[in-house]
Amino acid sequence: MPFPRILVALATYNEIENVPSLVEAILKILPSAGVLIIDDNSPDGTGNWCDERATTDSRLACVHRPGKQGLGSATIAGMRWALERDYDAIITMDADWSHHPQHLPELVNGLEAADVAIGSRYCAGGQIEGWPLHRRMMSHTINRLSRVLLRLPVSDTSGAYRAYRIAALRKIDLANIQAAGYSYLEEILWHLHRAGATFREVPITFRERRAGSSKVNLAEAGGKIATLLRLARTR
């Protein structure tokens, strides 16, 4: 494996129905990796489960935040955690089984030829299962806007299943990422692209979550468009 120290980061809020089985699967597929849970004080006990499991497995750790602060800020917190501990790579993925751990080795291998490996729904071989038409249309629209306004050289700019070289993250200032919600996904690619990072897309199958409720809503979509316009003006 080209990167001996890999961290898999999961941002969680009320994911107790998904996280235990997901963590088991991650550690089975990448047994030498570390897993970090960034939990926003989940009322369902997600963070408590993590603390209990961490007492018997040193590969697992949990960062507890005082309340729901958004996917973007949680992911940046995970990146800072990896930077401070000198990991070689960090992988981010959804905590609801929409991103299957079976793709983890492919993402790690993708970093051999790029600074960022993106688990892509829209490159050749990628697909989506379980989405209604309106959600597919919204996703396609956001991705097209990202490519046009920000000139990002990837087909899937809004997916959270990614592997980053830590060396590439050190070239940008994470404090400059203003988006706290899902629009951080486009913003961090924009900063990395400006810093000269290279990208590779790995086809994945995205599936609707196994349990719990989705956090995606119209407000997040509006936030994405606002972020794209802000970054386009800066460009």
LINDA-V708386 format. One record per helix or strand of 3 or more residues. SS is the DSSP state (H for helix, E for strand). FROM is the first residue (numbers start at 1). LEN is the number of residues. If there is no record, write none. Layout:
((SS,FROM,LEN) (SS,FROM,LEN))
This chain:
((E,6,7) (H,16,14) (E,34,6) (H,46,9) (E,60,5) (H,71,14) (E,89,4) (H,101,10) (E,116,5) (E,127,3) (H,133,18) (E,162,4) (H,166,4) (H,174,3) (H,184,11) (E,199,5) (E,205,3) (H,218,17))
